[in-house]
């Protein structure tokens, strides 16, 4: 039995000696690799914060003291130490542990997370609530250097510095982006400047100098400038000092002794403090250290070799097809520019970045900026493509509406991970974009059903003279042969794919294939359903949809989106406007946050796969299951 197997609470690690802690860290890293090799997940970032997580739980009295993890994809060690060891094998699986902190899962998870840059604002709220209730517990926000590129993080820093609340921010810097001066001197300086003796000496000296007649205050100001100059020369902390934080660091994030000494000292300080910790992504697992981007979010892999599992002959992903097509179009059109928000690999733009670096922009975790930046480019004749996950575009809603659509600018929004994404769960499902985009004037929204139509969507957006959005799913494509010449699709024109007299499926995107499969199954039972790929969420093909509704009198809308405000709602609005009388069955996702699981499991659970659609149509028509002959 490993040392990790004996732990059920972080209180137990506070009594371990250095040798036992080193053994525990090794146990944790083995468990992380072995589990993520099976379940997939965020590996490199978690391997990098093992010692930091141990130090946090040894210094602070959790769960009384609160730790808020930014994004939360680096909280696996936290889960292992807080009573979830036995369930860790269910990580990111249906009905298993979430890949992110979740309040309903554990009292040690004090704030639900999944998107970046939220931790400082949330922690400040917890600190203010603590003070209002007369508490004295510590509040710690753990944020990565990547998340610090988000404007929300700086908004939190700004107010925290202004309010002067007792709040500790731990900056986990794993990219060396703002740490050019890490070393023995800066580490020594950070620990000594936060010791009780130094802090007491500093306050007493300041008090003495202030009361000297004539020149006392000048001496205090001189001493402060000397301290700031020394810290600014040896550390990158002047920015955080300007926000009103006491800056400490950088320190070695893999040295438990240094971490604990510094965190203990900082826990005694009053007011906001920022501890700058430098870690290495993938620490302790050679494949992840060599390729941290690959192992940031990785599928199942061979733990011994680090080789990622991929079925032989598997078709390319929709993401890779998008990336390849975008490069080809950019090489033919010098106006085309690619923009992403810290998701180069995730959106398939790594080849674009290498081949056309002068027309590629990674703006960091700054989705609002990405959209308004694209609007500025479009104002001057460029054709920007904002490649972004559907769930992250939510963060830039006002920028889409106010900066792009209000000006009717030709910005293309390529929304990856449209629909159910699987194991990342409710924070990452792209199931709201129909509802939050289709009501915006001037916006055209296309939903391709396969990779051929995906390429056409990109061509259509480039040919269109206004705001244009399209979404495509996570995962493998259908393996179709791509055309050599890609022509734009007629705006607002759907396509009838199957005849039928008893009713008609109106479907979009991934649901087109499910509707076709359901229609085939219903035919065996004597129910003939037509299938129409609406192709566009906005504008709808009014002529085709109205004709099919009037012809059959029974319409089934199918969408991988929440029903409220989605495709089915758009069809109902069309029928109300035109006084068409037809029975409508809407198939889509209910008014809940859909949990984690595979895409197949989740579609089945919510009856939006072919068998579920078949059952719902059968029930709506009042027909028991039977064969055509019967």
Secondary structure, DSSP 8 states (H G I E B T S, - for coil): --TGGG-SSGGGGGG--HHHHHHHHHHHHHHHHHHHHHH-B--HHHHTTHHHHHHHHHHS-TTTSEEEESSSTT-HHHHHHTT-STTGGGTTSTTS--SS--TTT-TT--S---STT-HHHHHHHHHHHHHHTT----EEEEEETTGGGSHHHHHHHHHHHHHT--EEEEEEE-S-TT-TT-SHHHHHHHHHHTSHHHHHHHHHHHHHHHTSTTTHHHHHHHHHHHHHHHHHHHSS-HHHHHTT-EEEEEEETT-HHHHHHHHHHHHT--SEEEEEEE--TTTT-HHHHH-TTTTTSB-SB-TTT--B---TT---BHHHHHHHHHHHHHHH-TTEEEEESS-TTTTT-HHHHHH-GGGEEE--S-HHHHHHHHHHHHHTT-EEEEEEEHHHHGGGHHIIIIIIITTT---EEEEES-B--STTGGGT-B-SHHHHHTTSTT-EEE--SSHHHHHHHHHHHHH-SS-EEEE--SSB-------SS-----TT--EEEE--SSEEEEE-THHHHHHHHHHHHHHTTT--EEEEE--EEES--HHHHHHHHHHHSEEEEEEEEESTTSHHHHHHHHHHHHT---EEEEEEE-SS----S-HHHHHHHTT-SHHHHHHHHHHHTT--S--S--
